């Protein structure tokens, strides 16, 4: 597993409404790429956040938009059913 940088949900929460948070997030993603790091955005809850992060080249995201928190055992059961 490579090194990664996580973007805190406090920046992700207001991506659509705050030019400052959007600029900070874009800058974090760009800097991480320059350093060879994978980028993961935390706390993604809305389609607009997903679209922004995709357009900014964020590789991964996690949050309630995709799934509620799930125990590892539940994931394994879902994968092998």
PyMOL Python script that loads the backbone (N, CA, C, O; Angstrom):
from pymol import cmd

cmd.read_pdbstr("""\
ATOM      1  N   UNK A   1       0.843  -1.170   0.000  1.00  0.00           N
ATOM      2  CA  UNK A   1       0.000   0.000   0.000  1.00  0.00           C
ATOM      3  C   UNK A   1       0.895   1.243   0.000  1.00  0.00           C
ATOM      4  O   UNK A   1       1.843   1.347   0.779  1.00  0.00           O
ATOM      5  N   UNK A   2       0.568   2.179  -0.895  1.00  0.00           N
ATOM      6  CA  UNK A   2       1.350   3.399  -0.999  1.00  0.00           C
ATOM      7  C   UNK A   2       0.990   4.406   0.085  1.00  0.00           C
ATOM      8  O   UNK A   2       0.059   4.210   0.866  1.00  0.00           O
ATOM      9  N   UNK A   3       1.745   5.469   0.106  1.00  0.00           N
ATOM     10  CA  UNK A   3       1.479   6.535   1.069  1.00  0.00           C
ATOM     11  C   UNK A   3       0.304   7.360   0.587  1.00  0.00           C
ATOM     12  O   UNK A   3       0.124   7.566  -0.613  1.00  0.00           O
ATOM     13  N   UNK A   4      -0.485   7.826   1.522  1.00  0.00           N
ATOM     14  CA  UNK A   4      -1.663   8.588   1.139  1.00  0.00           C
ATOM     15  C   UNK A   4      -1.843   9.797   2.029  1.00  0.00           C
ATOM     16  O   UNK A   4      -1.342   9.859   3.152  1.00  0.00           O
ATOM     17  N   UNK A   5      -2.561  10.739   1.498  1.00  0.00           N
ATOM     18  CA  UNK A   5      -2.914  11.942   2.225  1.00  0.00           C
ATOM     19  C   UNK A   5      -4.433  12.019   2.269  1.00  0.00           C
ATOM     20  O   UNK A   5      -5.093  11.895   1.238  1.00  0.00           O
ATOM     21  N   UNK A   6      -4.985  12.221   3.452  1.00  0.00           N
ATOM     22  CA  UNK A   6      -6.436  12.324   3.595  1.00  0.00           C
ATOM     23  C   UNK A   6      -6.841  13.793   3.737  1.00  0.00           C
ATOM     24  O   UNK A   6      -6.227  14.561   4.479  1.00  0.00           O
ATOM     25  N   UNK A   7      -7.886  14.153   3.007  1.00  0.00           N
ATOM     26  CA  UNK A   7      -8.448  15.498   3.116  1.00  0.00           C
ATOM     27  C   UNK A   7      -9.571  15.438   4.142  1.00  0.00           C
ATOM     28  O   UNK A   7     -10.524  14.675   3.985  1.00  0.00           O
ATOM     29  N   UNK A   8      -9.458  16.229   5.173  1.00  0.00           N
ATOM     30  CA  UNK A   8     -10.418  16.219   6.265  1.00  0.00           C
ATOM     31  C   UNK A   8     -11.800  16.657   5.792  1.00  0.00           C
ATOM     32  O   UNK A   8     -11.927  17.508   4.912  1.00  0.00           O
ATOM     33  N   UNK A   9     -12.817  16.072   6.381  1.00  0.00           N
ATOM     34  CA  UNK A   9     -14.195  16.377   5.990  1.00  0.00           C
ATOM     35  C   UNK A   9     -14.573  17.834   6.225  1.00  0.00           C
ATOM     36  O   UNK A   9     -15.534  18.318   5.627  1.00  0.00           O
ATOM     37  N   UNK A  10     -13.843  18.543   7.081  1.00  0.00           N
ATOM     38  CA  UNK A  10     -14.163  19.951   7.310  1.00  0.00           C
ATOM     39  C   UNK A  10     -13.956  20.766   6.038  1.00  0.00           C
ATOM     40  O   UNK A  10     -14.619  21.787   5.859  1.00  0.00           O
ATOM     41  N   UNK A  11     -13.055  20.345   5.149  1.00  0.00           N
ATOM     42  CA  UNK A  11     -12.877  21.011   3.854  1.00  0.00           C
ATOM     43  C   UNK A  11     -13.903  20.511   2.848  1.00  0.00           C
ATOM     44  O   UNK A  11     -14.425  21.290   2.050  1.00  0.00           O
ATOM     45  N   UNK A  12     -14.192  19.217   2.882  1.00  0.00           N
ATOM     46  CA  UNK A  12     -15.115  18.601   1.925  1.00  0.00           C
ATOM     47  C   UNK A  12     -16.542  19.105   2.139  1.00  0.00           C
ATOM     48  O   UNK A  12     -17.287  19.291   1.177  1.00  0.00           O
ATOM     49  N   UNK A  13     -16.916  19.320   3.376  1.00  0.00           N
ATOM     50  CA  UNK A  13     -18.296  19.688   3.724  1.00  0.00           C
ATOM     51  C   UNK A  13     -18.801  20.896   2.929  1.00  0.00           C
ATOM     52  O   UNK A  13     -19.943  20.896   2.471  1.00  0.00           O
ATOM     53  N   UNK A  14     -17.973  21.911   2.764  1.00  0.00           N
ATOM     54  CA  UNK A  14     -18.406  23.158   2.122  1.00  0.00           C
ATOM     55  C   UNK A  14     -17.836  23.364   0.717  1.00  0.00           C
ATOM     56  O   UNK A  14     -17.796  24.495   0.233  1.00  0.00           O
ATOM     57  N   UNK A  15     -17.400  22.307   0.065  1.00  0.00           N
ATOM     58  CA  UNK A  15     -16.788  22.435  -1.258  1.00  0.00           C
ATOM     59  C   UNK A  15     -17.656  23.216  -2.243  1.00  0.00           C
ATOM     60  O   UNK A  15     -17.148  24.037  -3.007  1.00  0.00           O
ATOM     61  N   UNK A  16     -18.949  22.964  -2.222  1.00  0.00           N
ATOM     62  CA  UNK A  16     -19.844  23.584  -3.192  1.00  0.00           C
ATOM     63  C   UNK A  16     -20.187  25.032  -2.841  1.00  0.00           C
ATOM     64  O   UNK A  16     -20.606  25.796  -3.711  1.00  0.00           O
ATOM     65  N   UNK A  17     -20.014  25.414  -1.581  1.00  0.00           N
ATOM     66  CA  UNK A  17     -20.439  26.735  -1.127  1.00  0.00           C
ATOM     67  C   UNK A  17     -19.297  27.684  -0.776  1.00  0.00           C
ATOM     68  O   UNK A  17     -19.518  28.885  -0.618  1.00  0.00           O
ATOM     69  N   UNK A  18     -18.103  27.169  -0.654  1.00  0.00           N
ATOM     70  CA  UNK A  18     -16.976  27.983  -0.211  1.00  0.00           C
ATOM     71  C   UNK A  18     -15.842  27.948  -1.233  1.00  0.00           C
ATOM     72  O   UNK A  18     -15.226  26.906  -1.455  1.00  0.00           O
ATOM     73  N   UNK A  19     -15.578  29.089  -1.846  1.00  0.00           N
ATOM     74  CA  UNK A  19     -14.469  29.159  -2.792  1.00  0.00           C
ATOM     75  C   UNK A  19     -13.138  28.897  -2.089  1.00  0.00           C
ATOM     76  O   UNK A  19     -12.218  28.338  -2.686  1.00  0.00           O
ATOM     77  N   UNK A  20     -13.037  29.297  -0.835  1.00  0.00           N
ATOM     78  CA  UNK A  20     -11.800  29.064  -0.084  1.00  0.00           C
ATOM     79  C   UNK A  20     -11.566  27.574   0.136  1.00  0.00           C
ATOM     80  O   UNK A  20     -10.464  27.078  -0.094  1.00  0.00           O
ATOM     81  N   UNK A  21     -12.608  26.853   0.583  1.00  0.00           N
ATOM     82  CA  UNK A  21     -12.458  25.415   0.802  1.00  0.00           C
ATOM     83  C   UNK A  21     -12.166  24.689  -0.507  1.00  0.00           C
ATOM     84  O   UNK A  21     -11.373  23.747  -0.532  1.00  0.00           O
ATOM     85  N   UNK A  22     -12.801  25.123  -1.589  1.00  0.00           N
ATOM     86  CA  UNK A  22     -12.548  24.517  -2.900  1.00  0.00           C
ATOM     87  C   UNK A  22     -11.099  24.753  -3.320  1.00  0.00           C
ATOM     88  O   UNK A  22     -10.440  23.834  -3.807  1.00  0.00           O
ATOM     89  N   UNK A  23     -10.601  25.963  -3.138  1.00  0.00           N
ATOM     90  CA  UNK A  23      -9.224  26.281  -3.513  1.00  0.00           C
ATOM     91  C   UNK A  23      -8.226  25.507  -2.660  1.00  0.00           C
ATOM     92  O   UNK A  23      -7.234  24.992  -3.176  1.00  0.00           O
ATOM     93  N   UNK A  24      -8.486  25.424  -1.360  1.00  0.00           N
ATOM     94  CA  UNK A  24      -7.606  24.668  -0.466  1.00  0.00           C
ATOM     95  C   UNK A  24      -7.582  23.198  -0.872  1.00  0.00           C
ATOM     96  O   UNK A  24      -6.520  22.577  -0.917  1.00  0.00           O
ATOM     97  N   UNK A  25      -8.753  22.649  -1.164  1.00  0.00           N
ATOM     98  CA  UNK A  25      -8.844  21.232  -1.538  1.00  0.00           C
ATOM     99  C   UNK A  25      -8.114  20.963  -2.842  1.00  0.00           C
ATOM    100  O   UNK A  25      -7.370  19.987  -2.944  1.00  0.00           O
ATOM    101  N   UNK A  26      -8.316  21.817  -3.846  1.00  0.00           N
ATOM    102  CA  UNK A  26      -7.592  21.651  -5.110  1.00  0.00           C
ATOM    103  C   UNK A  26      -6.079  21.708  -4.892  1.00  0.00           C
ATOM    104  O   UNK A  26      -5.326  20.929  -5.477  1.00  0.00           O
ATOM    105  N   UNK A  27      -5.651  22.634  -4.048  1.00  0.00           N
ATOM    106  CA  UNK A  27      -4.222  22.788  -3.774  1.00  0.00           C
ATOM    107  C   UNK A  27      -3.659  21.563  -3.057  1.00  0.00           C
ATOM    108  O   UNK A  27      -2.569  21.095  -3.385  1.00  0.00           O
ATOM    109  N   UNK A  28      -4.396  21.051  -2.088  1.00  0.00           N
ATOM    110  CA  UNK A  28      -3.963  19.846  -1.366  1.00  0.00           C
ATOM    111  C   UNK A  28      -3.812  18.686  -2.339  1.00  0.00           C
ATOM    112  O   UNK A  28      -2.816  17.963  -2.295  1.00  0.00           O
ATOM    113  N   UNK A  29      -4.790  18.503  -3.217  1.00  0.00           N
ATOM    114  CA  UNK A  29      -4.743  17.403  -4.185  1.00  0.00           C
ATOM    115  C   UNK A  29      -3.542  17.569  -5.111  1.00  0.00           C
ATOM    116  O   UNK A  29      -2.810  16.610  -5.357  1.00  0.00           O
ATOM    117  N   UNK A  30      -3.338  18.769  -5.620  1.00  0.00           N
ATOM    118  CA  UNK A  30      -2.213  19.021  -6.525  1.00  0.00           C
ATOM    119  C   UNK A  30      -0.878  18.758  -5.818  1.00  0.00           C
ATOM    120  O   UNK A  30      -0.003  18.096  -6.376  1.00  0.00           O
ATOM    121  N   UNK A  31      -0.724  19.262  -4.620  1.00  0.00           N
ATOM    122  CA  UNK A  31       0.509  19.062  -3.856  1.00  0.00           C
ATOM    123  C   UNK A  31       0.751  17.579  -3.587  1.00  0.00           C
ATOM    124  O   UNK A  31       1.873  17.093  -3.733  1.00  0.00           O
ATOM    125  N   UNK A  32      -0.293  16.865  -3.195  1.00  0.00           N
ATOM    126  CA  UNK A  32      -0.154  15.433  -2.934  1.00  0.00           C
ATOM    127  C   UNK A  32       0.309  14.695  -4.186  1.00  0.00           C
ATOM    128  O   UNK A  32       1.175  13.824  -4.107  1.00  0.00           O
ATOM    129  N   UNK A  33      -0.260  15.037  -5.335  1.00  0.00           N
ATOM    130  CA  UNK A  33       0.167  14.399  -6.581  1.00  0.00           C
ATOM    131  C   UNK A  33       1.630  14.698  -6.877  1.00  0.00           C
ATOM    132  O   UNK A  33       2.368  13.820  -7.324  1.00  0.00           O
ATOM    133  N   UNK A  34       2.049  15.928  -6.630  1.00  0.00           N
ATOM    134  CA  UNK A  34       3.447  16.302  -6.865  1.00  0.00           C
ATOM    135  C   UNK A  34       4.390  15.494  -5.963  1.00  0.00           C
ATOM    136  O   UNK A  34       5.536  15.237  -6.333  1.00  0.00           O
ATOM    137  N   UNK A  35       3.913  15.103  -4.805  1.00  0.00           N
ATOM    138  CA  UNK A  35       4.714  14.322  -3.857  1.00  0.00           C
ATOM    139  C   UNK A  35       4.546  12.817  -4.039  1.00  0.00           C
ATOM    140  O   UNK A  35       5.134  12.030  -3.298  1.00  0.00           O
ATOM    141  N   UNK A  36       3.745  12.419  -5.023  1.00  0.00           N
ATOM    142  CA  UNK A  36       3.534  11.002  -5.292  1.00  0.00           C
ATOM    143  C   UNK A  36       2.622  10.309  -4.295  1.00  0.00           C
ATOM    144  O   UNK A  36       2.721   9.098  -4.096  1.00  0.00           O
ATOM    145  N   UNK A  37       1.740  11.066  -3.671  1.00  0.00           N
ATOM    146  CA  UNK A  37       0.827  10.506  -2.681  1.00  0.00           C
ATOM    147  C   UNK A  37      -0.556  10.262  -3.279  1.00  0.00           C
ATOM    148  O   UNK A  37      -1.010  11.011  -4.144  1.00  0.00           O
ATOM    149  N   UNK A  38      -1.207   9.228  -2.818  1.00  0.00           N
ATOM    150  CA  UNK A  38      -2.605   8.972  -3.156  1.00  0.00           C
ATOM    151  C   UNK A  38      -3.464   9.907  -2.302  1.00  0.00           C
ATOM    152  O   UNK A  38      -3.122  10.185  -1.153  1.00  0.00           O
ATOM    153  N   UNK A  39      -4.563  10.387  -2.851  1.00  0.00           N
ATOM    154  CA  UNK A  39      -5.432  11.316  -2.124  1.00  0.00           C
ATOM    155  C   UNK A  39      -6.764  10.642  -1.809  1.00  0.00           C
ATOM    156  O   UNK A  39      -7.387  10.033  -2.678  1.00  0.00           O
ATOM    157  N   UNK A  40      -7.194  10.763  -0.538  1.00  0.00           N
ATOM    158  CA  UNK A  40      -8.479  10.242  -0.092  1.00  0.00           C
ATOM    159  C   UNK A  40      -9.235  11.375   0.585  1.00  0.00           C
ATOM    160  O   UNK A  40      -8.729  11.989   1.525  1.00  0.00           O
ATOM    161  N   UNK A  41     -10.441  11.653   0.112  1.00  0.00           N
ATOM    162  CA  UNK A  41     -11.287  12.681   0.725  1.00  0.00           C
ATOM    163  C   UNK A  41     -12.225  12.015   1.718  1.00  0.00           C
ATOM    164  O   UNK A  41     -12.864  11.013   1.395  1.00  0.00           O
ATOM    165  N   UNK A  42     -12.312  12.560   2.912  1.00  0.00           N
ATOM    166  CA  UNK A  42     -13.180  12.012   3.958  1.00  0.00           C
ATOM    167  C   UNK A  42     -14.478  12.805   4.052  1.00  0.00           C
ATOM    168  O   UNK A  42     -14.520  13.993   3.735  1.00  0.00           O
ATOM    169  N   UNK A  43     -15.526  12.134   4.489  1.00  0.00           N
ATOM    170  CA  UNK A  43     -16.775  12.817   4.792  1.00  0.00           C
ATOM    171  C   UNK A  43     -17.598  13.224   3.582  1.00  0.00           C
ATOM    172  O   UNK A  43     -18.345  14.200   3.645  1.00  0.00           O
ATOM    173  N   UNK A  44     -17.474  12.495   2.485  1.00  0.00           N
ATOM    174  CA  UNK A  44     -18.231  12.819   1.273  1.00  0.00           C
ATOM    175  C   UNK A  44     -19.680  12.370   1.458  1.00  0.00           C
ATOM    176  O   UNK A  44     -19.949  11.199   1.727  1.00  0.00           O
ATOM    177  N   UNK A  45     -20.606  13.314   1.310  1.00  0.00           N
ATOM    178  CA  UNK A  45     -22.014  13.009   1.547  1.00  0.00           C
ATOM    179  C   UNK A  45     -22.935  13.396   0.396  1.00  0.00           C
ATOM    180  O   UNK A  45     -24.105  13.014   0.402  1.00  0.00           O
ATOM    181  N   UNK A  46     -22.439  14.148  -0.599  1.00  0.00           N
ATOM    182  CA  UNK A  46     -23.311  14.650  -1.657  1.00  0.00           C
ATOM    183  C   UNK A  46     -22.687  14.453  -3.030  1.00  0.00           C
ATOM    184  O   UNK A  46     -21.466  14.415  -3.183  1.00  0.00           O
ATOM    185  N   UNK A  47     -23.570  14.327  -4.033  1.00  0.00           N
ATOM    186  CA  UNK A  47     -23.131  14.135  -5.418  1.00  0.00           C
ATOM    187  C   UNK A  47     -22.234  15.275  -5.890  1.00  0.00           C
ATOM    188  O   UNK A  47     -21.256  15.035  -6.598  1.00  0.00           O
ATOM    189  N   UNK A  48     -22.552  16.506  -5.511  1.00  0.00           N
ATOM    190  CA  UNK A  48     -21.741  17.649  -5.924  1.00  0.00           C
ATOM    191  C   UNK A  48     -20.314  17.564  -5.410  1.00  0.00           C
ATOM    192  O   UNK A  48     -19.377  17.967  -6.100  1.00  0.00           O
ATOM    193  N   UNK A  49     -20.145  17.045  -4.207  1.00  0.00           N
ATOM    194  CA  UNK A  49     -18.804  16.856  -3.656  1.00  0.00           C
ATOM    195  C   UNK A  49     -18.043  15.813  -4.470  1.00  0.00           C
ATOM    196  O   UNK A  49     -16.857  15.981  -4.756  1.00  0.00           O
ATOM    197  N   UNK A  50     -18.737  14.735  -4.840  1.00  0.00           N
ATOM    198  CA  UNK A  50     -18.105  13.681  -5.647  1.00  0.00           C
ATOM    199  C   UNK A  50     -17.641  14.254  -6.981  1.00  0.00           C
ATOM    200  O   UNK A  50     -16.515  14.002  -7.410  1.00  0.00           O
ATOM    201  N   UNK A  51     -18.506  15.025  -7.637  1.00  0.00           N
ATOM    202  CA  UNK A  51     -18.159  15.605  -8.939  1.00  0.00           C
ATOM    203  C   UNK A  51     -16.964  16.539  -8.821  1.00  0.00           C
ATOM    204  O   UNK A  51     -16.056  16.498  -9.651  1.00  0.00           O
ATOM    205  N   UNK A  52     -16.964  17.384  -7.786  1.00  0.00           N
ATOM    206  CA  UNK A  52     -15.830  18.292  -7.582  1.00  0.00           C
ATOM    207  C   UNK A  52     -14.546  17.504  -7.404  1.00  0.00           C
ATOM    208  O   UNK A  52     -13.542  17.793  -8.056  1.00  0.00           O
ATOM    209  N   UNK A  53     -14.570  16.514  -6.529  1.00  0.00           N
ATOM    210  CA  UNK A  53     -13.365  15.735  -6.236  1.00  0.00           C
ATOM    211  C   UNK A  53     -12.868  14.982  -7.464  1.00  0.00           C
ATOM    212  O   UNK A  53     -11.661  14.888  -7.688  1.00  0.00           O
ATOM    213  N   UNK A  54     -13.784  14.447  -8.256  1.00  0.00           N
ATOM    214  CA  UNK A  54     -13.384  13.769  -9.488  1.00  0.00           C
ATOM    215  C   UNK A  54     -12.712  14.751 -10.445  1.00  0.00           C
ATOM    216  O   UNK A  54     -11.673  14.445 -11.030  1.00  0.00           O
ATOM    217  N   UNK A  55     -13.311  15.927 -10.598  1.00  0.00           N
ATOM    218  CA  UNK A  55     -12.742  16.913 -11.528  1.00  0.00           C
ATOM    219  C   UNK A  55     -11.382  17.420 -11.035  1.00  0.00           C
ATOM    220  O   UNK A  55     -10.547  17.839 -11.836  1.00  0.00           O
ATOM    221  N   UNK A  56     -11.164  17.380  -9.727  1.00  0.00           N
ATOM    222  CA  UNK A  56      -9.884  17.806  -9.147  1.00  0.00           C
ATOM    223  C   UNK A  56      -8.858  16.670  -9.108  1.00  0.00           C
ATOM    224  O   UNK A  56      -7.739  16.851  -8.626  1.00  0.00           O
ATOM    225  N   UNK A  57      -9.251  15.494  -9.623  1.00  0.00           N
ATOM    226  CA  UNK A  57      -8.373  14.319  -9.715  1.00  0.00           C
ATOM    227  C   UNK A  57      -8.077  13.666  -8.362  1.00  0.00           C
ATOM    228  O   UNK A  57      -6.997  13.111  -8.158  1.00  0.00           O
ATOM    229  N   UNK A  58      -9.027  13.734  -7.456  1.00  0.00           N
ATOM    230  CA  UNK A  58      -8.913  13.010  -6.188  1.00  0.00           C
ATOM    231  C   UNK A  58      -9.167  11.531  -6.478  1.00  0.00           C
ATOM    232  O   UNK A  58     -10.196  11.185  -7.058  1.00  0.00           O
ATOM    233  N   UNK A  59      -8.248  10.664  -6.086  1.00  0.00           N
ATOM    234  CA  UNK A  59      -8.347   9.254  -6.448  1.00  0.00           C
ATOM    235  C   UNK A  59      -9.415   8.480  -5.677  1.00  0.00           C
ATOM    236  O   UNK A  59     -10.055   7.586  -6.231  1.00  0.00           O
ATOM    237  N   UNK A  60      -9.610   8.817  -4.410  1.00  0.00           N
ATOM    238  CA  UNK A  60     -10.541   8.038  -3.584  1.00  0.00           C
ATOM    239  C   UNK A  60     -11.329   8.962  -2.669  1.00  0.00           C
ATOM    240  O   UNK A  60     -10.902  10.068  -2.340  1.00  0.00           O
ATOM    241  N   UNK A  61     -12.496   8.463  -2.271  1.00  0.00           N
ATOM    242  CA  UNK A  61     -13.333   9.210  -1.337  1.00  0.00           C
ATOM    243  C   UNK A  61     -14.062   8.223  -0.448  1.00  0.00           C
ATOM    244  O   UNK A  61     -14.312   7.079  -0.828  1.00  0.00           O
ATOM    245  N   UNK A  62     -14.395   8.685   0.732  1.00  0.00           N
ATOM    246  CA  UNK A  62     -15.161   7.845   1.649  1.00  0.00           C
ATOM    247  C   UNK A  62     -16.177   8.718   2.356  1.00  0.00           C
ATOM    248  O   UNK A  62     -15.953   9.909   2.575  1.00  0.00           O
ATOM    249  N   UNK A  63     -17.292   8.111   2.707  1.00  0.00           N
ATOM    250  CA  UNK A  63     -18.326   8.854   3.410  1.00  0.00           C
ATOM    251  C   UNK A  63     -19.696   8.238   3.188  1.00  0.00           C
ATOM    252  O   UNK A  63     -19.840   7.240   2.482  1.00  0.00           O
ATOM    253  N   UNK A  64     -20.686   8.845   3.796  1.00  0.00           N
ATOM    254  CA  UNK A  64     -22.049   8.324   3.737  1.00  0.00           C
ATOM    255  C   UNK A  64     -22.639   8.323   2.338  1.00  0.00           C
ATOM    256  O   UNK A  64     -23.609   7.607   2.091  1.00  0.00           O
ATOM    257  N   UNK A  65     -22.083   9.104   1.407  1.00  0.00           N
ATOM    258  CA  UNK A  65     -22.578   9.064   0.032  1.00  0.00           C
ATOM    259  C   UNK A  65     -22.438   7.650  -0.525  1.00  0.00           C
ATOM    260  O   UNK A  65     -23.278   7.202  -1.306  1.00  0.00           O
ATOM    261  N   UNK A  66     -21.391   6.956  -0.130  1.00  0.00           N
ATOM    262  CA  UNK A  66     -21.095   5.626  -0.646  1.00  0.00           C
ATOM    263  C   UNK A  66     -21.661   4.522   0.238  1.00  0.00           C
ATOM    264  O   UNK A  66     -22.192   3.531  -0.264  1.00  0.00           O
ATOM    265  N   UNK A  67     -21.548   4.693   1.550  1.00  0.00           N
ATOM    266  CA  UNK A  67     -22.012   3.655   2.469  1.00  0.00           C
ATOM    267  C   UNK A  67     -21.901   4.147   3.903  1.00  0.00           C
ATOM    268  O   UNK A  67     -21.053   4.978   4.228  1.00  0.00           O
ATOM    269  N   UNK A  68     -22.756   3.628   4.740  1.00  0.00           N
ATOM    270  CA  UNK A  68     -22.587   3.849   6.168  1.00  0.00           C
ATOM    271  C   UNK A  68     -21.367   3.044   6.614  1.00  0.00           C
ATOM    272  O   UNK A  68     -20.931   2.158   5.879  1.00  0.00           O
ATOM    273  N   UNK A  69     -20.800   3.319   7.791  1.00  0.00           N
ATOM    274  CA  UNK A  69     -19.681   2.500   8.264  1.00  0.00           C
ATOM    275  C   UNK A  69     -20.098   1.028   8.369  1.00  0.00           C
ATOM    276  O   UNK A  69     -21.185   0.717   8.857  1.00  0.00           O
ATOM    277  N   UNK A  70     -19.233   0.138   7.913  1.00  0.00           N
ATOM    278  CA  UNK A  70     -19.534  -1.288   7.871  1.00  0.00           C
ATOM    279  C   UNK A  70     -18.384  -2.056   8.506  1.00  0.00           C
ATOM    280  O   UNK A  70     -17.215  -1.755   8.265  1.00  0.00           O
ATOM    281  N   UNK A  71     -18.724  -3.043   9.314  1.00  0.00           N
ATOM    282  CA  UNK A  71     -17.699  -3.905   9.904  1.00  0.00           C
ATOM    283  C   UNK A  71     -17.035  -4.746   8.819  1.00  0.00           C
ATOM    284  O   UNK A  71     -17.670  -5.089   7.821  1.00  0.00           O
ATOM    285  N   UNK A  72     -15.783  -5.073   9.009  1.00  0.00           N
ATOM    286  CA  UNK A  72     -15.042  -5.866   8.028  1.00  0.00           C
ATOM    287  C   UNK A  72     -15.748  -7.189   7.743  1.00  0.00           C
ATOM    288  O   UNK A  72     -15.766  -7.648   6.601  1.00  0.00           O
ATOM    289  N   UNK A  73     -16.323  -7.797   8.764  1.00  0.00           N
ATOM    290  CA  UNK A  73     -17.012  -9.080   8.586  1.00  0.00           C
ATOM    291  C   UNK A  73     -18.215  -8.937   7.655  1.00  0.00           C
ATOM    292  O   UNK A  73     -18.511  -9.843   6.875  1.00  0.00           O
ATOM    293  N   UNK A  74     -18.913  -7.789   7.738  1.00  0.00           N
ATOM    294  CA  UNK A  74     -20.070  -7.546   6.863  1.00  0.00           C
ATOM    295  C   UNK A  74     -19.625  -7.388   5.411  1.00  0.00           C
ATOM    296  O   UNK A  74     -20.287  -7.876   4.495  1.00  0.00           O
ATOM    297  N   UNK A  75     -18.519  -6.714   5.211  1.00  0.00           N
ATOM    298  CA  UNK A  75     -18.011  -6.522   3.856  1.00  0.00           C
ATOM    299  C   UNK A  75     -17.630  -7.866   3.249  1.00  0.00           C
ATOM    300  O   UNK A  75     -17.957  -8.148   2.097  1.00  0.00           O
ATOM    301  N   UNK A  76     -16.941  -8.691   4.024  1.00  0.00           N
ATOM    302  CA  UNK A  76     -16.547 -10.008   3.548  1.00  0.00           C
ATOM    303  C   UNK A  76     -17.761 -10.831   3.158  1.00  0.00           C
ATOM    304  O   UNK A  76     -17.750 -11.514   2.134  1.00  0.00           O
ATOM    305  N   UNK A  77     -18.818 -10.768   3.977  1.00  0.00           N
ATOM    306  CA  UNK A  77     -20.034 -11.535   3.669  1.00  0.00           C
ATOM    307  C   UNK A  77     -20.671 -11.036   2.373  1.00  0.00           C
ATOM    308  O   UNK A  77     -21.159 -11.842   1.581  1.00  0.00           O
ATOM    309  N   UNK A  78     -20.675  -9.743   2.146  1.00  0.00           N
ATOM    310  CA  UNK A  78     -21.273  -9.183   0.936  1.00  0.00           C
ATOM    311  C   UNK A  78     -20.460  -9.543  -0.299  1.00  0.00           C
ATOM    312  O   UNK A  78     -21.027  -9.759  -1.370  1.00  0.00           O
ATOM    313  N   UNK A  79     -19.143  -9.612  -0.164  1.00  0.00           N
ATOM    314  CA  UNK A  79     -18.292  -9.909  -1.305  1.00  0.00           C
ATOM    315  C   UNK A  79     -18.398 -11.349  -1.751  1.00  0.00           C
ATOM    316  O   UNK A  79     -18.243 -11.644  -2.936  1.00  0.00           O
ATOM    317  N   UNK A  80     -18.658 -12.243  -0.827  1.00  0.00           N
ATOM    318  CA  UNK A  80     -18.624 -13.673  -1.150  1.00  0.00           C
ATOM    319  C   UNK A  80     -19.997 -14.315  -1.176  1.00  0.00           C
ATOM    320  O   UNK A  80     -20.119 -15.535  -1.068  1.00  0.00           O
ATOM    321  N   UNK A  81     -21.015 -13.509  -1.316  1.00  0.00           N
ATOM    322  CA  UNK A  81     -22.379 -14.077  -1.411  1.00  0.00           C
ATOM    323  C   UNK A  81     -22.692 -14.401  -2.843  1.00  0.00           C
ATOM    324  O   UNK A  81     -23.784 -14.886  -3.141  1.00  0.00           O
TER     325      UNK A  81
END
""", "prot")
cmd.dss("prot")
cmd.show_as("cartoon", "prot")
cmd.util.cbc("prot")
cmd.orient("prot")
